[in-house]
Amino acid sequence: MANSQTPILNARQIQQRIDRIAYQSYENNCKEKEVIIAGIAGNGYVLAERILEKLLEISPLKVKLAEIALNKKAPLSGKVKVSLSEKELKDKVMIVVDDVLESGRTMMYGIDPFLKYSVKRLITVVLVDRDHHSYPIKADFVGISLATTMQEHISVELGGGKKDAVYLM
């Protein structure tokens, strides 16, 4: 299985999960005036954009989009940056989005800036949860949970439209 790809989710299935996550986000925050969706740079940000689009379609919520920039391979090598100011984040519900939750390291460092601000609530969202957590992180909303071996890899491709796919490699 070294170079083979096993399809896990196709474009339609990914969109179904994004829709479900958007509905869950709205149901859990329907009394809020504004929420912020913060995607971890890369696929997490692309997913955050898509969740935002669906939320705007299905709800009257005011939704802002933010990007979390960090070095995923060496998160301690630089500062984690958020594209919104502390003032914009204060007393808001934060929905932090990434594509895959494996060890929890990226999500842990990704939420770190929000622990320093006075946010109202923090919700974590992932498309794929691999259940190999080394950090005390869990996703509140999950597209799909997969039991995989440590040698296997998940590839999330979000090229848009029919090109979207999740593979087990």
N, C-alpha and C positions, 0 to 999 in steps of 0.2 A: 504494500500500500504506500510505498515511498513517494511516488510521484502522481498518484491517482487522486482525483477529486470526486467526492461523493456529494451530489447536490442535497442540501438540507432545506433551503427555502428558495422559491423562485420569486420573480418580481411581484406577482399577484399576492403571494403569501406574505411577503415583506410588507406590502401596502396594507393588507388586512391587519397585521400586527401594529403598524403605525396608527391605523385608525382606532384600534382597540385601546392603545396607550393614550391617544388623544382623548377618547371618551372617559377613560379612567381618570385622567388628569383633570378633566372638566368636572366630573362627578365629585372628586375629592376637593375641589377648589371653587365650586359654584357660587359660594358666598363671598369670594374675593373680588376686589375691584380690578386687581392687576396681578399677573404672575410673570416671572421671568424664566425663560427657557435658556439654559446655558449649555452649549454643546462643547465637548472636549474636541479641540482642533483635529481636523481630519474627518473621519466618518461620523464621529459623535456630533460634530457641528452640522453635517449634512442631515443626519437624523433629526436633530433639533429643528432645523429649518422645515422639514417635512411635517413634524408634529405641530409646529407653529401654524403652518398652512391649514392643517385639518382643524386645529382648535379655533382658528379665526372663522372657518366655515361653519362649525357646529355650535359656537358659543358666543355670547356677548362680551366675554372677558377681554380686557385690554392685555395684550401679550407683547413683551419685549424679548428680543433675541440677544444673547450674549455669546461670546466665544471665550473659551478657556484655553490659553496657550501654555503648554509645558512640554518638556523633553520627556517623552514616555519611557525611553530606555534608561535615562539617568535623571530622574525628577529632582534630585538634590543639586544638580549642576547649575541650575538657574532659578530665577524667581518664576512662580506661577502667576500669569497675568490674566486678568479678566477685562473684557472690552467695555465694561460699564463702570462708572464711578461708584464709590462707596455710598454716596448720597442716593443714587438711583437704585441701589440694592437694599437700602435700609427699610426694614419692616415689610419686606416683600416675600412672597413664597417663591423659592428657588426650585426649579426642576432641572437637575443636572443629568445630561444625556451622554452616553457613550455607546459604541457599537458592541463590544464584547467585554464581559466581566469574567476575568480568569482568576488571577491572584487577588485582585482588588487594589493593587498598588496604584495604578493610574487613577482610579476613582478616588482613592484616599487622598492623593496629592491634589487632585482636581477640585475636591470640595474644601480643601484647607483654607483658601482665602475667605470663604463664606463663614467659616467658624470665627473669623476675626471681626466680622461685621455683625450688625444686629439684624439678621434676617428673621423673618417670622417663622418659616418652616423650610425644611430641606427635604426634597424628594429625589430619589435616584431612579434612573430609567436606563435599561440596556436592551438592545435587540436580542443578544444571545448571552445567556448565563451558563458558564462551563462548570460551575460548582467546584472549582479548585482554589478556593479562597485561602490566602495566607494572612490576610488582614481582616479585621472585624467589620467587613462591609457586606451589605446585602442590597439587592436592588428592590425597590418598592414595586416597580412595574417592569415586567419581563416579557419580551416577545416570545422567546422559546428557551427552555432549559435543556441542556444536553449533558449527558453523562459521557465523558470522553476520557481517553487515557492522556497522560502527560506528554506523550510523544506525538499525539495528534495536534493539528493546528486548525483553527477556524479562520477562513478567509471571507470577509464581507466586502462585496463589490457593489458600490452605489454609483454606477455610471449614469443612472437615470433611465426611466422607462423599462423596457424589456431586458436591459442589460443588468439590472439589479439581481443579485443572487448571494446566497450564503453557501459556502462549501466546507466540508470536512476534508482535511488533507492529511 
